[in-house]
Amino acid sequence: VVASAAFVSGLQTIVSRNTDPFEPVICTVNSVTAGAPDIPVPRDARITGYFRSYDHKTHMRMHDRVVKLAESIAEAYECKCDIEVIHAVPALVNHDEMYEIALRAATAAIGAEHVVDSRPCLASEDFYWVGSGTPGKKCAPWHDAAFCIDPHYMQTAVPLACASIIIK
């Protein structure tokens, strides 16, 4: 448990100490599990998480640092570690032509006055950032069990998706 806590703490320094501060990078721990209430000294701990970046070189740097950190903490705490890094999806780069198609689709579907250009981000769920909450009402965040989509969301999302398919 103590070694896993050291690893989680150490992960927080990888982005700040091992990547370009002008390059967007995320390194997140999703879960830590170890032992049970009736086991005084757990034999195992399992940590899951992910890292994201826009650039393959940065992604591989993150991979190398995560592996090296796990191995060095395991050695320092006289324990063993098994590391599995799954490179599920490479960084997505939207080409200018695709951006222009999406911009034309959004303008045609909902009007230029409702289209706001945004900076790139490392989120993975929403292509258009249409929004899904009720204005003036607090909405639970994505991945929360209480997350709820306002039905009016579809009045924007469906035409936008359809226009994206039609416009070239």
Buried (B, 14 or more C-beta within 10 A) or exposed (E): EEBBBBBBEBBEEBBEEBBEEEEBBBBEBEEBEBEEEEEEEEEEBEBEBBBBBBBEEBBEBBBEBBEEBBEBBBEEBEBEBEEEEEEEEEEEEEEEEEEEBBBBBBBBBBEEEEBEEEEEEEEEEEEBEBBBBBEEEEBEEEEEEEEEEBEEBEEBBEBBBEBBEEBE
